[in-house]
Amino acid sequence: MDYLRVSQVAEKWGLSSRRVRVLCAEGKIEGVIRKGKLYMIPVQAAKPLDGRSLKGIDFSDELIRLFLSIDAKKAALNKRRPFTKGELERINEEFLIEFTHNSNAIEGNTLTLKETALVLQGLTIDQKPLKDHLEAIGHRDAFYYVQNIAEKKAALSEQVIKNIHALVLIDRPQDRGIYRRIPVTIMGALHQPPQPYLIDPQMYALLQKNEQNKKSMHPLERIARFHLDFEGIHPFIDGNGRTGRLILNLDLIQNGFPPINIKFAARTKYYDAFDAYFGGGDARKMTGLLAGYVEDRLEQYLDWLG
């Protein structure tokens, strides 16, 4: 892993060196290594939210408190003992089943949670379409790929996004990992995706903007905005929702947060968050929705660790 000095991080984040040292001492920057009086900070470390910097920012008090609570819980979790390999495998297995079921169900998959678990074990569900079986298997494999990319700390790129999509769309071999070449319409949505010839430049611009936002936004706000913009571009002919939620979890894991599972039962709130953004430029609903899920998962982890 590559590391930066305090002065380099201070310049990168627009903070004083003294403030960065305080954040290191308080354990608010993940992955810091201390050598005597020196702090070595991972290149990919996320800038923690500073409550003092929130003045004048257009967030509700509730969302500000939620950010600060999440940062505190994340710092507390970082200080706890790590899970054993067996514990992690069990946690990831249970999460994967629920995540696969809910993410696919949002897009119309008819498998129940129990049926999804059976399909991922290699069983076939009678009277259920082959497409539903393949979607479960493809989503599982895509999540394994996301975990692998996160462990390698590989940067998010168009190729990574296309690789995730190629695994998700296992049932559509001709469309896997390829940007759409025809216009699409999202029924009932306030926003209509761009024409095909605009996808390449908009995806490039989105990734560039995402890197810039790392310097000024709390990770959860940045991740929420990326998710909104990605779904707005709708770069693939199918599988954009599932791919987008996998990218979202890749970004969360790489920033030291647990992955989240947007529930099928909460799909109305999820859709409303898109309408708020594309109808009025308001990303707060999506940010709050994701932050709420993250806090719940952090609390769950802390409970497990006692």
C-alpha positions in Angstrom: 0.0 0.0 0.0 1.2 3.5 -0.8 1.3 6.1 2.0 1.4 9.9 2.2 2.9 12.2 4.9 0.7 14.5 7.0 1.7 17.5 5.0 0.8 15.8 1.7 -2.6 14.8 3.0 -3.2 18.3 4.5 -2.6 19.8 1.0 -4.8 17.1 -0.7 -7.8 17.7 1.7 -7.4 21.4 2.2 -6.7 21.1 5.9 -3.9 22.3 8.2 -1.2 19.8 9.0 -2.1 20.2 12.7 -5.7 19.2 12.0 -4.6 16.1 10.1 -2.4 15.0 13.0 -5.3 15.4 15.4 -7.5 13.3 13.1 -4.8 10.6 13.0 -4.4 10.7 16.8 -8.2 10.4 17.3 -8.3 7.3 15.0 -10.6 9.0 12.5 -8.5 8.1 9.5 -8.5 4.5 8.6 -5.3 2.6 8.0 -2.9 5.1 9.5 0.5 3.8 10.6 2.4 5.6 13.4 6.2 5.6 13.4 7.3 7.6 16.5 5.9 11.1 16.0 5.2 10.5 12.3 1.9 9.4 10.8 1.8 7.5 7.5 -1.6 7.8 5.8 -2.9 5.5 3.1 -3.2 7.2 -0.3 -6.8 6.0 -0.6 -7.9 7.0 2.9 -11.2 8.9 3.0 -11.3 12.4 4.4 -13.4 12.2 7.7 -16.2 14.5 8.2 -15.4 17.5 10.4 -18.5 18.8 12.2 -17.0 22.3 12.2 -16.9 22.2 8.4 -20.6 21.6 8.0 -21.7 25.2 8.8 -23.5 26.6 5.8 -23.7 23.3 4.0 -27.3 22.6 2.8 -27.8 19.5 4.9 -30.5 19.0 7.5 -29.4 18.8 11.1 -30.6 15.2 11.1 -28.3 14.3 8.2 -25.3 16.1 9.8 -25.9 14.2 13.1 -26.2 10.9 11.1 -22.8 11.6 9.4 -21.1 12.3 12.7 -22.7 9.3 14.3 -21.5 7.0 11.5 -18.0 8.4 11.6 -17.9 7.7 15.4 -19.3 4.2 15.0 -16.8 3.5 12.2 -13.9 4.7 14.4 -15.2 2.5 17.2 -15.4 -0.5 14.9 -11.9 0.0 13.7 -10.6 -0.3 17.2 -12.4 -3.6 17.9 -10.8 -7.0 17.3 -11.2 -8.2 13.7 -13.6 -11.0 12.9 -12.1 -14.5 12.4 -12.0 -15.9 8.9 -14.9 -18.2 9.7 -17.0 -15.4 11.2 -16.4 -13.2 8.1 -17.4 -16.1 5.7 -20.6 -16.6 7.6 -21.4 -12.9 7.7 -20.7 -12.5 4.0 -22.7 -15.5 3.1 -25.8 -14.3 4.9 -25.4 -10.8 3.5 -24.9 -12.1 0.0 -28.2 -14.0 0.0 -30.2 -11.1 1.2 -28.4 -8.6 -1.1 -28.9 -10.8 -4.1 -32.5 -11.4 -3.4 -33.4 -7.8 -2.8 -31.3 -6.2 -5.6 -32.8 -8.7 -8.1 -36.3 -8.3 -6.7 -36.2 -4.5 -7.3 -35.7 -5.3 -11.0 -38.5 -7.8 -11.2 -36.9 -11.2 -10.2 -39.6 -13.5 -8.7 -37.4 -15.7 -6.5 -38.1 -15.5 -2.8 -35.4 -15.1 -0.2 -35.4 -18.8 0.5 -35.5 -19.7 -3.2 -32.5 -17.4 -3.8 -30.6 -19.2 -1.1 -31.4 -22.6 -2.7 -30.4 -21.4 -6.2 -27.0 -20.1 -4.8 -26.5 -23.6 -3.4 -26.9 -25.1 -6.8 -30.6 -26.2 -6.7 -33.3 -25.5 -9.3 -36.6 -24.1 -8.3 -39.6 -25.7 -10.1 -41.8 -23.4 -12.1 -39.4 -20.4 -11.9 -37.9 -19.0 -15.1 -34.3 -19.9 -16.0 -33.7 -16.1 -16.2 -34.4 -15.7 -12.5 -31.9 -18.5 -11.7 -29.2 -17.0 -13.9 -29.7 -13.5 -12.4 -29.1 -14.9 -8.9 -26.0 -16.7 -9.9 -24.7 -13.7 -11.9 -25.3 -11.3 -9.0 -23.4 -13.7 -6.6 -20.4 -13.9 -8.9 -20.4 -10.1 -9.4 -20.4 -9.6 -5.7 -17.4 -12.0 -5.3 -15.6 -9.9 -8.0 -16.4 -6.7 -6.1 -14.9 -8.2 -2.9 -11.8 -9.2 -4.8 -11.4 -5.8 -6.3 -11.9 -4.2 -2.9 -9.2 -6.4 -1.3 -6.8 -5.4 -4.1 -7.7 -1.8 -3.5 -8.1 -1.4 -7.3 -9.4 2.0 -8.5 -12.9 2.2 -9.9 -12.7 2.5 -13.6 -14.9 2.0 -16.7 -13.3 -1.5 -17.2 -14.2 -2.5 -13.6 -17.8 -1.3 -14.1 -18.0 -3.2 -17.4 -16.6 -6.4 -15.7 -19.3 -6.1 -12.9 -22.0 -5.7 -15.6 -20.7 -8.7 -17.6 -21.1 -10.9 -14.5 -24.5 -9.5 -13.7 -25.9 -10.0 -17.2 -25.0 -13.7 -17.4 -28.3 -14.4 -19.2 -27.6 -11.9 -22.0 -24.2 -12.8 -23.5 -24.4 -10.4 -26.4 -25.0 -7.4 -24.1 -22.6 -8.1 -21.3 -20.1 -5.4 -20.5 -21.1 -3.3 -23.5 -22.5 0.2 -23.4 -25.9 0.4 -25.1 -26.1 1.5 -28.7 -29.8 2.5 -28.8 -31.8 5.1 -26.9 -33.8 4.0 -23.9 -36.8 5.4 -21.9 -37.4 4.7 -18.2 -41.1 4.5 -17.8 -42.4 6.8 -15.0 -39.1 8.4 -14.3 -38.6 12.2 -14.3 -35.2 11.8 -16.1 -34.5 10.2 -19.4 -31.0 8.8 -20.1 -28.7 10.4 -22.7 -28.4 9.3 -26.3 -25.9 6.5 -26.9 -23.2 8.7 -28.4 -23.1 10.7 -25.1 -22.5 7.7 -22.9 -18.7 7.4 -23.3 -18.0 11.1 -22.5 -20.5 11.2 -19.7 -19.0 8.1 -18.0 -15.5 9.5 -18.3 -16.7 12.8 -16.8 -18.5 11.0 -14.0 -15.4 9.1 -12.9 -13.4 12.3 -13.1 -15.9 14.2 -11.0 -16.0 11.3 -8.5 -12.3 11.7 -7.9 -12.6 15.4 -7.4 -15.5 15.0 -5.0 -13.2 12.8 -2.8 -11.5 16.0 -1.7 -14.6 17.9 -0.6 -17.4 15.5 0.2 -18.1 13.0 3.0 -17.7 9.6 1.4 -21.4 8.7 1.8 -22.5 11.9 0.1 -20.1 11.3 -2.7 -21.1 7.6 -3.1 -24.8 8.6 -3.1 -24.2 11.2 -5.9 -22.2 8.8 -8.0 -25.0 6.2 -7.7 -27.6 8.8 -8.8 -25.5 10.0 -11.7 -24.6 6.5 -12.8 -28.2 5.4 -12.9 -29.0 8.7 -14.7 -26.6 7.8 -17.5 -28.0 4.3 -17.7 -25.1 3.1 -19.8 -26.2 -0.5 -20.4 -29.2 -1.9 -22.1 -30.2 -3.8 -19.0 -28.8 -4.5 -15.5 -28.0 -0.9 -14.6 -29.7 -1.0 -11.2 -28.0 -4.2 -10.1 -24.6 -3.0 -11.4 -25.1 0.4 -9.8 -25.8 -1.1 -6.4 -22.7 -3.4 -6.7 -20.6 -0.4 -7.5 -22.1 1.4 -4.5 -21.0 -1.5 -2.3 -17.5 -1.6 -3.8 -17.1 2.0 -3.0 -18.4 1.5 0.6 -16.1 -1.4 1.3 -13.1 0.5 -0.1 -13.8 3.3 2.3 -14.0 1.1 5.3 -17.8 0.8 5.5 -19.8 -2.5 5.5 -21.8 -3.2 2.3 -25.5 -2.4 2.5 -28.6 -4.1 1.2 -31.3 -1.7 -0.2 -34.5 -3.6 0.6 -37.1 -4.5 -2.0 -39.7 -3.3 0.6 -38.0 0.1 0.6 -38.0 0.5 -3.2 -40.6 3.3 -3.1 -38.2 5.5 -0.9 -35.4 4.5 -3.3 -37.3 5.6 -6.3 -38.4 8.8 -4.6 -34.7 9.6 -4.0 -34.1 9.5 -7.7 -37.1 11.7 -8.4 -35.8 14.3 -5.8 -32.5 14.4 -7.6 -33.5 14.5 -11.2 -36.6 16.6 -10.5 -34.9 19.2 -8.3 -31.2 18.4 -8.0 -31.6 17.3 -4.3 -29.3 14.4 -3.4 -30.1 14.5 0.3 -32.8 11.8 0.1 -30.5 9.3 -1.5 -27.6 10.3 0.8 -29.9 9.9 3.9 -31.2 6.5 2.7 -27.7 5.1 2.1 -26.4 6.6 5.4 -29.3 5.0 7.3 -28.4 1.6 5.9 -24.7 2.1 6.7 -25.4 3.1 10.3 -27.7 0.1 10.8 -24.9 -2.2 9.5 -22.2 -0.6 11.7 -24.5 -1.0 14.8 -25.0 -4.7 13.8 -21.2 -5.2 13.6 -20.6 -3.5 16.9 -23.3 -5.6 18.6 -21.6 -8.8 17.2 -18.3 -7.7 18.6 -19.8 -6.9 22.0 
